[in-house]
Amino acid sequence: MTTETLPSTSVSPTVRQVWTRARGVLLAVVLLLIGALALAVIRSDTHHGRLDPRSADPYGSHAVAALLAERGVSTRVVTTLDEARAAVGPDTTLLIAVPDLLTRRQQQVAHQAVKDSGGRTILIAPDASVATLAPGVSADPAPSFESALDPDCTLPVARRSGAATTSGLRYDTSIDQADTCYPSDGLPTLVRVPAVSGGGDTVVLGAPDILYNNRLAQQGNASLALQLLGSRSHLVWYLPSLSDASATDAGRKTFLDLLPSGWLWGTLQLFIAAGLAALWRARRLGPLVAEKLPVAIRASETVEGRARLYRKADARDRAAIALRSSTRTRLAPLVGIPLTQAHAPEALLPALSAQLHGDAQSLHALLFGPPPGDDAALTALADQLDALEREVRRP
């Protein structure tokens, strides 16, 4: 009996298979990038010029600067700590828009510059920086989410303004002389700390809402903002910048220090979700337990099902191995070879050659050769194995 040698095939995945498996992940990544870009564009449009007295955008502060100018208060914008230090004085109000952007050294320098200046310092929603810029005041970890709050204090500025949208960070203070106003659940959102000497003071404001253009007309926001910022004839509006040369200690921060807290919490949630997914996928713990099937399945259905799985996975090599192994197992008893030696070429091939008077080399290629290269070759292999078995069984 003559048989042709089947071509070999590579077990490495093809480019088409790699693309088929990876296209779902690539699509998800592309959609995520598009969503992030769209969100960034939306946020950049909405928050452009945030707390900038030169900006007329909804979250800018041009309106309050214009009202102060009508009352004779000049507003000067600075972006470096050196400019802010040089401008402080008894007739000046220093407003620090984002105190938490200052490094620890900048916070200490700023506090030393204003504590005995006789002027007013206003801190907008400080969190980690409040302990350094306003000693004796600490931020509460639970913010307030109420829309408007009543003064509930004796500070004349707050009493004249009435209710205002100061809801945001809440504070606690150990200073007896401090004025605590606009409380939320017992903790104030505005704290005024008088200076030990010089007649100045520091005002800690829990939210920037009273300075926004789109919220200045709400409640008593305009009155409170004008009174706090207009107590002196000059207003220095300090917008901290990350490019400020005075931020010399920024290099000592670790990577985790530079990450926003939301990213850390998000990463923790991802790890928890991954762990839960792993537990769900590994719900089968321990060895498999054999169990009787509830119904009898015909052998032809089993063969067809396995064949479809092989075809879906392009596993022609495994299908060929299964076909050859089964054929060798059936042929061995027919030619007088024990089943233990059915898969040994040196035992099976001589017996087959003697019975069929065929070429041992062609039999070796048929029963022990390389895997087929395509589906047509696999079909041809199955036909040749079937023909060989029929010839051996022929009386």
NORCORKA-V595104 format. One record per residue. N is the residue number from 0. SS is DSSP state (H for helix, E for strand, C for the rest). OMEGA is omega as a letter, one per 40 degrees, with the letter a starting at -180 (999 if undefined). BURIAL is 1 if it has 9 or more other ideal C-beta (glycine too) atoms within 8 Angstrom, else 0. Layout:
BEGIN
n	ss	omega	burial
N	SS	OMEGA	BURIAL
N	SS	OMEGA	BURIAL
END
This chain:
BEGIN
n	ss	omega	burial
0	C	a	1
1	C	i	0
2	C	i	1
3	C	i	0
4	C	a	0
5	C	i	1
6	C	i	0
7	C	i	0
8	C	a	1
9	C	i	0
10	C	i	0
11	C	i	0
12	C	i	0
13	C	i	0
14	H	i	0
15	H	i	0
16	H	i	1
17	H	i	1
18	H	a	0
19	H	a	0
20	H	a	0
21	H	a	0
22	H	i	0
23	H	i	0
24	H	i	0
25	H	i	0
26	H	i	0
27	H	i	0
28	H	i	0
29	H	i	0
30	H	i	0
31	H	i	0
32	H	i	0
33	H	i	0
34	H	i	0
35	H	i	0
36	H	i	0
37	H	i	0
38	H	i	0
39	H	i	0
40	H	i	0
41	H	a	0
42	H	a	0
43	H	i	0
44	H	a	0
45	H	a	1
46	C	i	1
47	C	i	1
48	C	a	1
49	C	i	1
50	C	i	1
51	C	a	1
52	C	i	1
53	C	a	0
54	C	i	1
55	C	i	0
56	C	a	1
57	C	a	0
58	C	i	1
59	C	a	1
60	C	a	1
61	H	a	1
62	H	a	1
63	H	i	1
64	H	i	1
65	H	i	0
66	H	i	1
67	H	i	1
68	H	i	1
69	H	a	0
70	C	i	0
71	C	i	0
72	C	i	1
73	E	i	0
74	E	i	1
75	E	i	1
76	E	i	1
77	E	a	1
78	C	i	1
79	C	a	1
80	H	a	1
81	H	i	0
82	H	a	1
83	H	i	1
84	H	a	1
85	H	a	0
86	H	a	1
87	C	i	1
88	C	a	1
89	C	a	1
90	C	a	0
91	E	i	1
92	E	i	1
93	E	i	1
94	E	i	1
95	E	a	1
96	C	a	1
97	C	a	1
98	H	a	1
99	H	i	0
100	H	i	0
101	C	i	1
102	C	a	1
103	H	i	0
104	H	i	1
105	H	i	1
106	H	a	1
107	H	i	1
108	H	i	1
109	H	i	1
110	H	i	1
111	H	a	0
112	H	a	1
113	H	a	1
114	C	i	1
115	C	a	1
116	C	a	1
117	C	i	1
118	C	i	1
119	E	i	1
120	E	i	1
121	E	i	1
122	E	a	1
123	E	i	1
124	C	i	1
125	C	i	1
126	C	a	0
127	C	a	0
128	C	a	1
129	H	a	1
130	H	a	1
131	H	a	1
132	H	i	1
133	C	a	1
134	C	a	0
135	C	i	0
136	E	i	1
137	E	a	0
138	E	i	1
139	C	a	1
140	C	a	0
141	C	a	0
142	C	i	1
143	C	a	1
144	C	i	0
145	C	a	0
146	C	a	0
147	C	a	1
148	E	i	1
149	C	a	0
150	C	i	1
151	C	i	0
152	C	a	1
153	C	a	0
154	C	a	1
155	H	a	0
156	H	a	1
157	H	a	1
158	H	i	1
159	H	a	0
160	H	a	1
161	C	a	1
162	C	a	0
163	E	a	1
164	C	i	1
165	C	a	1
166	C	a	1
167	C	i	1
168	C	i	1
169	C	a	1
170	E	i	1
171	E	a	0
172	E	i	1
173	C	a	0
174	C	a	0
175	C	a	0
176	C	a	0
177	C	i	1
178	E	a	1
179	E	a	1
180	E	i	1
181	E	a	1
182	E	i	1
183	E	a	1
184	C	i	0
185	C	a	0
186	E	a	1
187	E	i	1
188	E	i	1
189	E	a	1
190	E	i	1
191	E	a	1
192	E	i	1
193	E	i	0
194	C	i	1
195	C	i	0
196	C	i	0
197	C	i	1
198	C	i	0
199	C	i	1
200	E	i	1
201	E	i	1
202	E	i	1
203	E	a	1
204	E	a	1
205	C	a	1
206	C	a	1
207	C	a	1
208	H	a	1
209	H	a	1
210	H	a	1
211	C	i	1
212	C	a	1
213	C	a	0
214	C	a	1
215	C	a	1
216	C	a	0
217	C	i	0
218	C	i	0
219	C	a	1
220	H	a	1
221	H	a	1
222	H	a	1
223	H	a	1
224	H	a	1
225	H	a	1
226	H	i	1
227	H	a	1
228	H	a	1
229	C	i	1
230	C	i	0
231	C	a	1
232	C	i	0
233	E	i	1
234	E	i	1
235	E	a	1
236	E	a	1
237	E	i	1
238	C	a	1
239	C	a	1
240	C	i	0
241	C	i	0
242	C	i	0
243	C	a	1
244	C	a	0
245	C	i	1
246	C	a	1
247	C	a	0
248	C	a	1
249	H	a	0
250	H	a	0
251	H	i	0
252	C	i	0
253	C	i	0
254	H	i	0
255	H	i	0
256	H	a	0
257	H	i	0
258	C	i	0
259	C	a	0
260	H	i	0
261	H	i	0
262	H	i	0
263	H	i	1
264	H	i	0
265	H	i	0
266	H	i	0
267	H	i	0
268	H	i	0
269	H	i	0
270	H	i	0
271	H	i	0
272	H	i	0
273	H	i	0
274	H	i	0
275	H	i	0
276	H	i	0
277	H	i	0
278	H	i	0
279	H	a	0
280	H	a	0
281	C	a	0
282	C	i	0
283	C	a	0
284	C	i	0
285	C	a	0
286	C	i	0
287	C	a	0
288	C	i	0
289	C	a	0
290	C	a	0
291	C	i	0
292	C	a	0
293	C	i	0
294	C	i	0
295	C	a	0
296	C	i	0
297	C	a	0
298	H	a	0
299	H	i	0
300	H	i	0
301	H	i	1
302	H	a	0
303	H	i	0
304	H	i	0
305	H	i	0
306	H	i	1
307	H	i	0
308	H	i	1
309	H	a	1
310	H	i	1
311	H	a	0
312	C	a	0
313	C	a	0
314	C	i	1
315	H	i	1
316	H	a	1
317	H	i	0
318	H	i	1
319	H	i	1
320	H	a	1
321	H	i	0
322	H	a	1
323	H	a	1
324	H	i	1
325	H	i	0
326	H	i	1
327	H	i	1
328	H	i	1
329	H	a	1
330	H	a	1
331	H	i	1
332	H	a	0
333	H	a	0
334	C	i	1
335	C	i	0
336	C	i	1
337	C	i	0
338	H	i	0
339	H	i	0
340	H	a	1
341	C	a	1
342	C	i	0
343	C	a	0
344	H	a	0
345	H	i	0
346	H	a	1
347	H	a	1
348	H	i	1
349	H	i	1
350	H	i	1
351	H	i	1
352	H	a	1
353	H	a	0
354	H	a	0
355	H	a	1
356	C	a	0
357	C	a	1
358	C	a	0
359	H	a	1
360	H	i	0
361	H	i	1
362	H	i	1
363	H	i	1
364	H	a	1
365	H	a	1
366	H	a	1
367	H	a	0
368	C	i	0
369	C	i	0
370	C	i	1
371	C	a	1
372	C	i	1
373	C	a	0
374	H	i	0
375	H	i	0
376	H	i	1
377	H	i	1
378	H	i	0
379	H	i	1
380	H	i	1
381	H	i	1
382	H	a	0
383	H	i	1
384	H	i	1
385	H	i	0
386	H	i	1
387	H	a	1
388	H	i	1
389	H	a	0
390	H	i	1
391	H	a	1
392	H	a	0
393	C	a	0
394	C	999	0
END
